[in-house]
Amino acid sequence: MSARDIADVQVTAPALVSLREVGKTFPNGLVALANYDLDVREGEILTLLGPSGCGKSTVLRLIAGLASPTAGVINWSAPQVKNNIGVVFQDATLLPWASVFDNVFLPLRLKGVPREAASPRIEEALAHVGLLNFSRALPRELSGGMRMRCAIARALVTRPTLMMMDEPFAALDEVTRFKLNDDLLALKRRFGATIVFVTHSVFEAAYLSTRIVVMSRRAGRLIDEIEIDPAIPRDDDYRSSKTFADMCRRASQALRVSIEEATP
Amino acid sequence: MIWTRRAIPWRDIGVPLAVLFLALALWEALVRWKNIPPYILPAPSVILAKLIEDRQLLFSSLLVTLGVTFEALVIATFCGVALALLIAQSKWLERALLPFAITLQVTPIIAIAPLLLVYLQPGNAVLVCAFLVAFFPILSNTSLGLASVDFGLRDLFDLYRASPWQKLIYLRLPSALPQFLAGLRIGGGLALIGAIVAELAAGASGQGTGLAYRIVEAGFRLDIPRMFAALALISLSGLAIYGALAALSYVLLRGWHESARAQDE
């Protein structure tokens, strides 16, 4: 299969979840989203890019079921997809009193899986994020990058069909962020989950994504939708390639339009 | 190792001890130099001698007071946590119950004690007084802790569809632990104060066996050194209760909570 064919498969892949004319108005009257349409296609890494307050995180929360839309509908391809979502927040959001092992165990514990039965899966998830030797450590004893790895392992331990990531690497330094970007892609290849990623960074979006949706500050308006060939290997060569530069330029221009729209 | 270093905090103990010994030495010197009689101001050496001489009487009274304090603290902990859990379940319960808890807290215990002595046996009245003052800080701190769960963690538990019971056991109770322990530290000191106040009220009516009763009794006899000896025992007991609860708090929060971390650093 050629790279072009793979890209075509990506474009035509069925939607795992579809948002149709979705709106979210908070009780204080603030309209976070209005008439918003979005398809999350199976197997893709979809990045939502936009200025602060454009509703990116609201979209994530609506899909994850952490908030309810005040208008429109969210359609799922299958109920089991809805019930098997992993989320990584901007903060690692770990239980500070629990060890790395217990933090990763949490989703399985809440599903009633006994510790002994969960152990191999936890160890596998920890091994994939390079934290197996830190399983007894408390979150406080970890660096910011390691805490985020722990949060990713926790999200992966249930083998989710859909992973939602809300600016997970925003607080990390550039080197750690690059490393975690590569690790995330490796995990994606291994576990195969569909990923919805929220970021402010055009570089991160261009590197990770197979599709970038640039959102407007005006609730629900789409500025641009950029497809990136999933067959292109994501590595240092890609970071210095013309394709990457073109994607970054296009995303930047769309983001600029989005920000200008936001300025009164 | 952090624990070993914390187990012998010489600087924290040494400095106040040096100040204490200096103050006692000055006190001793002043009493001897001015020839102040012991019924006006006894020297520390006289108080110590009295403490040794009356040790049987004073220590048996101390055990009574500490027993009441401990019993009251256990009941206050149980009731405070139980009520905090009830309040956390429903705003209606909070509206219905919290005003009564606040009323009990703001009414001076010294005003309640004589009434309790009318209706209850002296021992029970002392216990209720100690309970009443220890109860509120445990209730209010635990309530605050239960209500202060991190929003991100709340979302995480919602995402995984945790049951209310799972949220309580795995999230809300551990989150509330630092505030609960802070309330317990305050409650521990207050339970002793409540017991002493009630014993003083009971002592004034000629009933009681606790340490405060010994102070009242010694006051009637103008045995000032014994009053000071009993006072010293009360102060030391208060310090011991606070120290024990602070140590418990440190052990339980060590490694993950900022308060224990601040102590480490």
Interface residues (C-beta under 8 A of the other chain):
Chain A: R61 A64 G65 L66 N83 I85 V87 F89 D91 T93 L95 P96 W97 A98 L106 P107 R109 L110 K111 L138 P139 R140 E141
Chain B: D150 G152 L153 D155 L156 F157 D158 L159 Y160 R161 A162 Q166 Y170 L171 P174 L177 G255 W256 H257 R261
